[in-house]
Amino acid sequence: MKYIFLPVATILLLVSCNNNNQMRNKRTPEQQQARMDSLRSDLLKTDVAFSQLSDEKGRNEAFIEYAGDDATFLRPNSLPVTGKDTVINLFKSHPDTGFILTWIPIRAEVARSGDLGFTYGTYNVDVKGIGKEEGSYCTIWKKDKDKKWKVALDIGNEGLKPADEATDKALNKEVKKEMKKKG
């Protein structure tokens, strides 16, 4: 009889601990809402900091800093660019000294797991001495092993506002000049 008591007591203790853990993990709707609001706020702040770094140190440094190890960038007239090393090569081969890229996130959403989310908003490219281009973007974020938000997928769509004809011509001229440099 005494040999049965110890295994039964152990099982009861484990079941009791498991139930206590489950109770602790259950959140009230208000607690869950507060958690999700906090996660969304954190992701929005990350996207704003990303834009500020682009403004202060350039697009290339910002995108290299915030790109995740398996990041993918979708760009017009290009195959997807995937992987941190490929992203670094892409941005280092395209100088960013002739323009300033900034953006404003409009919205952020985060999965309940807290490790995946997205932001979207509008961007502005100010080409020095030529004009501005505006568009929209969507970035999918994933937390890395250090629990920091990193870009998993980024895509932008140009043409938020129609540009005037002179600005279009000047931008096209700059693009052609850059393409000639690259061979």
C-alpha positions in Angstrom: 0.0 0.0 0.0 2.8 2.4 0.9 4.4 1.7 -2.5 1.3 2.9 -4.3 1.0 6.1 -2.4 4.2 7.7 -3.7 3.4 7.3 -7.5 -0.2 8.4 -6.9 0.9 11.5 -4.9 3.4 12.3 -7.6 0.8 12.1 -10.4 -1.6 14.2 -8.4 1.1 16.8 -7.8 2.0 16.9 -11.5 -1.7 17.3 -12.6 -2.2 20.0 -10.0 0.9 21.9 -11.2 -0.2 21.6 -14.8 -3.6 22.9 -14.0 -2.1 25.9 -12.1 0.1 26.7 -15.2 -2.9 26.5 -17.5 -4.8 28.9 -15.2 -1.8 31.3 -15.1 -1.5 31.2 -18.9 -5.2 32.1 -19.4 -5.7 35.8 -19.7 -8.9 37.8 -19.3 -10.1 39.5 -22.5 -8.9 42.8 -21.1 -5.4 41.3 -20.4 -5.3 39.8 -23.9 -6.3 43.1 -25.5 -3.7 45.0 -23.5 -1.0 42.5 -24.6 -2.0 42.8 -28.2 -2.1 46.6 -28.0 1.4 46.6 -26.5 2.7 44.2 -29.2 1.2 46.5 -32.0 2.6 49.6 -30.4 6.1 47.9 -30.2 5.9 47.0 -33.8 4.8 50.5 -34.9 7.7 52.0 -32.9 10.1 49.6 -34.6 8.9 50.6 -38.0 9.2 54.3 -37.1 12.7 53.8 -35.8 13.5 51.9 -39.1 12.3 55.0 -41.1 14.3 57.4 -38.8 17.5 55.4 -39.4 16.9 55.6 -43.2 16.5 59.4 -42.9 19.6 59.8 -40.7 22.0 57.2 -42.2 20.5 56.3 -45.5 18.3 53.6 -47.0 21.0 51.0 -47.4 22.2 51.1 -43.8 18.6 51.0 -42.5 17.5 48.0 -44.6 20.7 46.1 -43.9 20.2 46.7 -40.1 16.5 45.7 -40.0 16.6 42.8 -42.5 16.1 39.3 -41.0 18.4 36.5 -41.9 15.9 35.1 -44.4 14.4 38.5 -45.5 12.9 38.8 -48.9 12.5 42.0 -50.8 10.1 42.4 -53.7 11.1 45.2 -56.1 9.6 46.3 -59.4 11.0 44.6 -62.4 13.1 42.2 -60.3 13.0 38.7 -59.0 12.6 38.4 -55.3 15.8 39.1 -53.3 16.1 36.6 -50.5 18.7 36.2 -47.7 20.6 38.7 -45.6 23.8 38.4 -47.7 21.9 38.9 -51.0 20.1 41.9 -49.4 23.4 43.4 -48.4 24.8 42.9 -51.9 21.7 44.5 -53.4 21.8 47.6 -51.3 25.5 48.1 -51.4 25.4 47.9 -55.2 22.8 50.7 -55.4 24.1 53.9 -53.9 21.6 55.9 -51.7 23.4 59.2 -51.6 21.1 60.9 -54.2 17.9 60.5 -52.3 16.2 60.2 -48.9 13.7 57.5 -48.3 11.3 57.8 -45.3 7.9 56.3 -44.5 5.0 56.6 -42.1 3.3 53.4 -40.9 -0.5 53.6 -40.9 -1.3 50.4 -39.2 0.3 47.4 -37.5 -1.1 44.0 -36.6 0.5 41.2 -34.7 -0.3 37.4 -34.4 -1.4 36.2 -31.0 1.9 34.3 -30.8 3.6 37.7 -30.6 6.4 36.8 -33.1 4.9 37.7 -36.5 3.3 40.9 -37.6 2.9 43.4 -40.4 2.9 47.1 -41.0 1.7 49.2 -43.9 1.8 52.8 -44.7 3.1 55.4 -47.2 6.6 56.2 -48.2 8.3 59.3 -49.6 11.5 59.3 -51.8 13.0 62.8 -52.0 15.4 62.8 -54.9 17.8 65.6 -54.3 17.3 68.4 -56.8 14.7 66.6 -58.8 11.5 66.0 -56.8 9.5 63.5 -54.8 7.9 60.2 -55.3 5.3 58.8 -53.0 3.9 55.3 -52.7 2.7 52.7 -50.3 4.4 49.7 -48.7 3.8 46.6 -46.7 6.3 45.0 -44.4 6.0 41.6 -42.7 8.0 41.3 -39.6 9.3 38.4 -37.6 11.0 38.3 -34.2 14.5 36.9 -34.3 16.2 34.8 -31.7 16.9 37.9 -29.6 13.2 38.8 -29.7 13.8 41.9 -31.9 11.5 42.6 -34.8 13.2 42.0 -38.2 11.9 42.4 -41.7 10.8 39.1 -43.2 9.2 40.4 -46.4 9.1 43.9 -47.8 7.2 45.3 -50.8 6.5 48.8 -52.0 4.2 50.2 -54.7 5.1 53.5 -56.3 2.7 56.1 -57.6 0.6 57.1 -54.6 0.1 60.5 -56.2 0.6 61.3 -59.9 3.8 63.2 -60.4 4.0 66.1 -62.8 5.6 65.5 -66.2 8.8 67.4 -65.5 9.4 65.3 -62.3 8.7 62.1 -64.2 11.2 63.0 -66.9 13.9 64.0 -64.4 13.4 60.8 -62.4 13.5 58.6 -65.6 16.7 60.4 -66.6 18.2 59.6 -63.2 17.1 55.9 -63.4 18.7 55.6 -66.9 21.9 57.2 -65.6 22.1 54.7 -62.7 21.4 51.8 -65.0 24.2 52.8 -67.3 26.6 52.9 -64.4 25.8 49.3 -63.6 26.5 48.2 -67.1 
